[in-house]
Amino acid sequence: MKKSIFYHAGCSVCVSAEQDIIALIGADKVEVVNLAEHRNQIEEAEKAGIKSVPALVTTNGNVLHINFGASLADVKG
């Protein structure tokens, strides 16, 4: 089964959104990627259409940007 992917950067806004997404969707249906810890996945996030974090990529490829925390350019540093 394909999972949604929740990208974030580890900030308090992102962690709060992560907890809400897991509560809404279920931990078994969402993969969480902290881009501050997994910088090698930033390019993957860009290709998926992520412009800022936190953001959720749904199973059909739609990108839902949630409560602006940081631009992807800021995460890239």
N, CA, C and O atoms as CSV, one atom per row, in Angstrom:
chain,resi,resn,atom,element,x,y,z
A,1,MET,N,N,0.835,-1.184,0.000
A,1,MET,CA,C,0.000,0.000,0.000
A,1,MET,C,C,0.881,1.248,0.000
A,1,MET,O,O,1.816,1.345,0.794
A,2,LYS,N,N,0.593,2.186,-0.870
A,2,LYS,CA,C,1.334,3.423,-0.973
A,2,LYS,C,C,0.950,4.362,0.177
A,2,LYS,O,O,-0.218,4.450,0.558
A,3,LYS,N,N,1.950,5.059,0.720
A,3,LYS,CA,C,1.716,5.983,1.824
A,3,LYS,C,C,1.841,7.428,1.354
A,3,LYS,O,O,2.540,7.721,0.384
A,4,SER,N,N,1.156,8.321,2.053
A,4,SER,CA,C,1.394,9.745,1.889
A,4,SER,C,C,2.748,10.031,2.529
A,4,SER,O,O,3.202,9.278,3.389
A,5,ILE,N,N,3.395,11.124,2.107
A,5,ILE,CA,C,4.687,11.493,2.685
A,5,ILE,C,C,4.570,12.888,3.273
A,5,ILE,O,O,4.175,13.832,2.588
A,6,PHE,N,N,4.914,13.009,4.540
A,6,PHE,CA,C,4.885,14.283,5.245
A,6,PHE,C,C,6.313,14.767,5.411
A,6,PHE,O,O,7.116,14.136,6.098
A,7,TYR,N,N,6.627,15.889,4.778
A,7,TYR,CA,C,7.962,16.476,4.852
A,7,TYR,C,C,7.950,17.627,5.848
A,7,TYR,O,O,7.018,18.430,5.875
A,8,HIS,N,N,8.992,17.696,6.662
A,8,HIS,CA,C,9.135,18.833,7.562
A,8,HIS,C,C,10.603,19.066,7.871
A,8,HIS,O,O,11.473,18.323,7.416
A,9,ALA,N,N,10.869,20.116,8.660
A,9,ALA,CA,C,12.253,20.500,8.945
A,9,ALA,C,C,12.596,20.446,10.425
A,9,ALA,O,O,13.668,20.901,10.825
A,10,GLY,N,N,11.710,19.903,11.238
A,10,GLY,CA,C,12.007,19.714,12.645
A,10,GLY,C,C,11.661,20.883,13.557
A,10,GLY,O,O,11.845,20.783,14.770
A,11,CYS,N,N,11.164,21.986,13.007
A,11,CYS,CA,C,10.808,23.138,13.848
A,11,CYS,C,C,9.534,22.822,14.642
A,11,CYS,O,O,8.873,21.816,14.386
A,12,SER,N,N,9.199,23.679,15.595
A,12,SER,CA,C,8.025,23.422,16.434
A,12,SER,C,C,6.724,23.415,15.628
A,12,SER,O,O,5.821,22.633,15.925
A,13,VAL,N,N,6.618,24.279,14.612
A,13,VAL,CA,C,5.433,24.292,13.744
A,13,VAL,C,C,5.318,22.954,13.022
A,13,VAL,O,O,4.234,22.378,12.929
A,14,CYS,N,N,6.457,22.462,12.508
A,14,CYS,CA,C,6.477,21.207,11.760
A,14,CYS,C,C,6.143,20.005,12.640
A,14,CYS,O,O,5.385,19.124,12.232
A,15,VAL,N,N,6.702,19.970,13.831
A,15,VAL,CA,C,6.474,18.838,14.734
A,15,VAL,C,C,5.012,18.801,15.167
A,15,VAL,O,O,4.416,17.729,15.266
A,16,SER,N,N,4.438,19.972,15.424
A,16,SER,CA,C,3.026,20.036,15.778
A,16,SER,C,C,2.152,19.531,14.627
A,16,SER,O,O,1.212,18.765,14.839
A,17,ALA,N,N,2.473,19.971,13.407
A,17,ALA,CA,C,1.725,19.514,12.231
A,17,ALA,C,C,1.899,18.014,12.030
A,17,ALA,O,O,0.950,17.323,11.660
A,18,GLU,N,N,3.115,17.501,12.272
A,18,GLU,CA,C,3.360,16.056,12.150
A,18,GLU,C,C,2.433,15.275,13.075
A,18,GLU,O,O,1.829,14.285,12.662
A,19,GLN,N,N,2.322,15.718,14.318
A,19,GLN,CA,C,1.460,15.020,15.283
A,19,GLN,C,C,0.007,15.045,14.830
A,19,GLN,O,O,-0.705,14.049,14.961
A,20,ASP,N,N,-0.434,16.180,14.298
A,20,ASP,CA,C,-1.822,16.282,13.813
A,20,ASP,C,C,-2.060,15.398,12.597
A,20,ASP,O,O,-3.095,14.738,12.504
A,21,ILE,N,N,-1.112,15.377,11.666
A,21,ILE,CA,C,-1.253,14.550,10.460
A,21,ILE,C,C,-1.319,13.072,10.841
A,21,ILE,O,O,-2.149,12.332,10.315
A,22,ILE,N,N,-0.455,12.645,11.747
A,22,ILE,CA,C,-0.468,11.245,12.179
A,22,ILE,C,C,-1.791,10.912,12.860
A,22,ILE,O,O,-2.346,9.836,12.640
A,23,ALA,N,N,-2.299,11.822,13.681
A,23,ALA,CA,C,-3.582,11.587,14.351
A,23,ALA,C,C,-4.726,11.504,13.341
A,23,ALA,O,O,-5.645,10.703,13.513
A,24,LEU,N,N,-4.679,12.328,12.286
A,24,LEU,CA,C,-5.744,12.335,11.282
A,24,LEU,C,C,-5.670,11.155,10.321
A,24,LEU,O,O,-6.684,10.523,10.023
A,25,ILE,N,N,-4.469,10.863,9.842
A,25,ILE,CA,C,-4.293,9.859,8.790
A,25,ILE,C,C,-3.980,8.483,9.362
A,25,ILE,O,O,-4.454,7.467,8.852
A,26,GLY,N,N,-3.187,8.455,10.415
A,26,GLY,CA,C,-2.737,7.195,10.994
A,26,GLY,C,C,-1.274,6.943,10.661
A,26,GLY,O,O,-0.855,7.103,9.514
A,27,ALA,N,N,-0.513,6.558,11.646
A,27,ALA,CA,C,0.932,6.350,11.483
A,27,ALA,C,C,1.259,5.310,10.414
A,27,ALA,O,O,2.326,5.359,9.802
A,28,ASP,N,N,0.348,4.378,10.193
A,28,ASP,CA,C,0.588,3.327,9.206
A,28,ASP,C,C,0.341,3.784,7.767
A,28,ASP,O,O,0.640,3.058,6.819
A,29,LYS,N,N,-0.210,5.000,7.609
A,29,LYS,CA,C,-0.544,5.491,6.267
A,29,LYS,C,C,0.273,6.699,5.845
A,29,LYS,O,O,0.039,7.264,4.777
A,30,VAL,N,N,1.232,7.102,6.677
A,30,VAL,CA,C,2.047,8.276,6.342
A,30,VAL,C,C,3.510,8.018,6.705
A,30,VAL,O,O,3.827,7.524,7.787
A,31,GLU,N,N,4.381,8.366,5.771
A,31,GLU,CA,C,5.819,8.320,6.008
A,31,GLU,C,C,6.242,9.730,6.382
A,31,GLU,O,O,5.874,10.684,5.695
A,32,VAL,N,N,7.003,9.881,7.449
A,32,VAL,CA,C,7.457,11.193,7.900
A,32,VAL,C,C,8.931,11.358,7.537
A,32,VAL,O,O,9.760,10.506,7.856
A,33,VAL,N,N,9.248,12.475,6.861
A,33,VAL,CA,C,10.628,12.762,6.468
A,33,VAL,C,C,11.026,14.114,7.054
A,33,VAL,O,O,10.491,15.150,6.660
A,34,ASN,N,N,11.963,14.097,7.992
A,34,ASN,CA,C,12.516,15.320,8.558
A,34,ASN,C,C,13.710,15.702,7.689
A,34,ASN,O,O,14.756,15.056,7.741
A,35,LEU,N,N,13.546,16.752,6.894
A,35,LEU,CA,C,14.589,17.140,5.942
A,35,LEU,C,C,15.835,17.703,6.626
A,35,LEU,O,O,16.909,17.725,6.025
A,36,ALA,N,N,15.708,18.150,7.856
A,36,ALA,CA,C,16.889,18.601,8.598
A,36,ALA,C,C,17.785,17.412,8.942
A,36,ALA,O,O,19.006,17.548,9.024
A,37,GLU,N,N,17.178,16.261,9.141
A,37,GLU,CA,C,17.925,15.044,9.466
A,37,GLU,C,C,18.265,14.227,8.222
A,37,GLU,O,O,19.257,13.499,8.213
A,38,HIS,N,N,17.455,14.341,7.179
A,38,HIS,CA,C,17.626,13.547,5.959
A,38,HIS,C,C,17.764,14.482,4.760
A,38,HIS,O,O,16.916,14.503,3.869
A,39,ARG,N,N,18.844,15.249,4.759
A,39,ARG,CA,C,19.070,16.259,3.719
A,39,ARG,C,C,19.156,15.643,2.319
A,39,ARG,O,O,18.908,16.320,1.321
A,40,ASN,N,N,19.504,14.374,2.255
A,40,ASN,CA,C,19.589,13.696,0.964
A,40,ASN,C,C,18.220,13.546,0.291
A,40,ASN,O,O,18.151,13.166,-0.878
A,41,GLN,N,N,17.140,13.835,1.005
A,41,GLN,CA,C,15.804,13.716,0.428
A,41,GLN,C,C,15.218,15.061,0.002
A,41,GLN,O,O,14.066,15.125,-0.429
A,42,ILE,N,N,16.007,16.146,0.120
A,42,ILE,CA,C,15.518,17.462,-0.289
A,42,ILE,C,C,15.202,17.481,-1.780
A,42,ILE,O,O,14.172,18.019,-2.184
A,43,GLU,N,N,16.068,16.906,-2.597
A,43,GLU,CA,C,15.823,16.875,-4.044
A,43,GLU,C,C,14.536,16.118,-4.363
A,43,GLU,O,O,13.767,16.536,-5.229
A,44,GLU,N,N,14.302,15.018,-3.673
A,44,GLU,CA,C,13.063,14.240,-3.847
A,44,GLU,C,C,11.845,15.105,-3.514
A,44,GLU,O,O,10.840,15.073,-4.224
A,45,ALA,N,N,11.942,15.874,-2.432
A,45,ALA,CA,C,10.844,16.758,-2.030
A,45,ALA,C,C,10.592,17.824,-3.099
A,45,ALA,O,O,9.443,18.117,-3.429
A,46,GLU,N,N,11.658,18.396,-3.634
A,46,GLU,CA,C,11.522,19.396,-4.702
A,46,GLU,C,C,10.835,18.802,-5.918
A,46,GLU,O,O,9.943,19.427,-6.493
A,47,LYS,N,N,11.233,17.621,-6.312
A,47,LYS,CA,C,10.632,16.967,-7.475
A,47,LYS,C,C,9.149,16.671,-7.258
A,47,LYS,O,O,8.364,16.653,-8.207
A,48,ALA,N,N,8.779,16.440,-6.007
A,48,ALA,CA,C,7.376,16.170,-5.681
A,48,ALA,C,C,6.537,17.442,-5.707
A,48,ALA,O,O,5.308,17.377,-5.721
A,49,GLY,N,N,7.209,18.623,-5.712
A,49,GLY,CA,C,6.489,19.883,-5.755
A,49,GLY,C,C,6.474,20.658,-4.447
A,49,GLY,O,O,5.746,21.642,-4.316
A,50,ILE,N,N,7.266,20.225,-3.484
A,50,ILE,CA,C,7.323,20.904,-2.196
A,50,ILE,C,C,7.995,22.269,-2.360
A,50,ILE,O,O,9.089,22.369,-2.916
A,51,LYS,N,N,7.332,23.312,-1.872
A,51,LYS,CA,C,7.864,24.682,-1.903
A,51,LYS,C,C,8.221,25.166,-0.501
A,51,LYS,O,O,9.108,26.000,-0.325
A,52,SER,N,N,7.510,24.626,0.499
A,52,SER,CA,C,7.749,24.985,1.891
A,52,SER,C,C,7.352,23.802,2.765
A,52,SER,O,O,6.616,22.910,2.341
A,53,VAL,N,N,7.852,23.817,3.977
A,53,VAL,CA,C,7.500,22.769,4.930
A,53,VAL,C,C,6.841,23.420,6.138
A,53,VAL,O,O,7.160,24.561,6.473
A,54,PRO,N,N,5.937,22.721,6.789
A,54,PRO,CA,C,5.525,21.344,6.573
A,54,PRO,C,C,4.613,21.202,5.352
A,54,PRO,O,O,3.874,22.118,4.990
A,55,ALA,N,N,4.692,20.034,4.738
A,55,ALA,CA,C,3.862,19.748,3.570
A,55,ALA,C,C,3.615,18.242,3.474
A,55,ALA,O,O,4.436,17.424,3.889
A,56,LEU,N,N,2.482,17.919,2.924
A,56,LEU,CA,C,2.091,16.517,2.753
A,56,LEU,C,C,1.918,16.229,1.272
A,56,LEU,O,O,1.225,16.962,0.567
A,57,VAL,N,N,2.544,15.169,0.807
A,57,VAL,CA,C,2.326,14.683,-0.552
A,57,VAL,C,C,1.377,13.499,-0.423
A,57,VAL,O,O,1.706,12.491,0.202
A,58,THR,N,N,0.199,13.633,-1.018
A,58,THR,CA,C,-0.814,12.584,-0.911
A,58,THR,C,C,-0.454,11.397,-1.806
A,58,THR,O,O,0.452,11.486,-2.635
A,59,THR,N,N,-1.154,10.318,-1.634
A,59,THR,CA,C,-0.870,9.105,-2.410
A,59,THR,C,C,-1.075,9.305,-3.907
A,59,THR,O,O,-0.500,8.570,-4.709
A,60,ASN,N,N,-1.892,10.296,-4.297
A,60,ASN,CA,C,-2.078,10.543,-5.733
A,60,ASN,C,C,-1.184,11.674,-6.238
A,60,ASN,O,O,-1.336,12.123,-7.374
A,61,GLY,N,N,-0.244,12.141,-5.394
A,61,GLY,CA,C,0.748,13.116,-5.829
A,61,GLY,C,C,0.414,14.573,-5.586
A,61,GLY,O,O,1.207,15.452,-5.925
A,62,ASN,N,N,-0.743,14.848,-5.005
A,62,ASN,CA,C,-1.073,16.239,-4.680
A,62,ASN,C,C,-0.214,16.715,-3.510
A,62,ASN,O,O,0.073,15.949,-2.590
A,63,VAL,N,N,0.194,17.985,-3.553
A,63,VAL,CA,C,0.993,18.564,-2.480
A,63,VAL,C,C,0.117,19.509,-1.665
A,63,VAL,O,O,-0.495,20.432,-2.205
A,64,LEU,N,N,0.069,19.267,-0.373
A,64,LEU,CA,C,-0.691,20.114,0.536
A,64,LEU,C,C,0.300,20.833,1.442
A,64,LEU,O,O,0.878,20.224,2.342
A,65,HIS,N,N,0.499,22.129,1.205
A,65,HIS,CA,C,1.386,22.928,2.045
A,65,HIS,C,C,0.600,23.343,3.285
A,65,HIS,O,O,-0.509,23.868,3.184
A,66,ILE,N,N,1.184,23.102,4.446
A,66,ILE,CA,C,0.474,23.267,5.710
A,66,ILE,C,C,1.161,24.323,6.565
A,66,ILE,O,O,2.356,24.215,6.841
A,67,ASN,N,N,0.422,25.339,6.985
A,67,ASN,CA,C,0.892,26.260,8.024
A,67,ASN,C,C,2.372,26.620,7.875
A,67,ASN,O,O,3.207,26.129,8.634
A,68,PHE,N,N,2.692,27.455,6.924
A,68,PHE,CA,C,4.070,27.790,6.540
A,68,PHE,C,C,5.031,27.829,7.720
A,68,PHE,O,O,4.839,28.593,8.665
A,69,GLY,N,N,6.060,27.001,7.656
A,69,GLY,CA,C,7.110,26.972,8.661
A,69,GLY,C,C,8.417,27.508,8.103
A,69,GLY,O,O,9.056,28.359,8.723
A,70,ALA,N,N,8.828,27.008,6.913
A,70,ALA,CA,C,10.064,27.451,6.273
A,70,ALA,C,C,9.998,27.109,4.794
A,70,ALA,O,O,9.414,26.100,4.398
A,71,SER,N,N,10.601,27.961,3.991
A,71,SER,CA,C,10.682,27.664,2.556
A,71,SER,C,C,11.700,26.554,2.353
A,71,SER,O,O,12.587,26.367,3.186
A,72,LEU,N,N,11.584,25.827,1.274
A,72,LEU,CA,C,12.541,24.762,0.993
A,72,LEU,C,C,13.938,25.354,0.755
A,72,LEU,O,O,14.945,24.711,1.049
A,73,ALA,N,N,13.990,26.568,0.228
A,73,ALA,CA,C,15.281,27.253,0.039
A,73,ALA,C,C,15.969,27.473,1.390
A,73,ALA,O,O,17.187,27.330,1.495
A,74,ASP,N,N,15.193,27.822,2.422
A,74,ASP,CA,C,15.757,27.987,3.760
A,74,ASP,C,C,16.255,26.671,4.318
A,74,ASP,O,O,17.299,26.626,4.968
A,75,VAL,N,N,15.527,25.607,4.073
A,75,VAL,CA,C,15.921,24.279,4.557
A,75,VAL,C,C,17.220,23.839,3.891
A,75,VAL,O,O,18.086,23.232,4.521
A,76,LYS,N,N,17.337,24.160,2.602
A,76,LYS,CA,C,18.551,23.787,1.857
A,76,LYS,C,C,19.765,24.537,2.398
A,76,LYS,O,O,20.889,24.040,2.343
A,77,GLY,N,N,19.522,25.752,2.926
A,77,GLY,CA,C,20.585,26.548,3.521
A,77,GLY,C,C,21.495,27.090,2.537
A,77,GLY,O,O,22.447,27.785,2.892
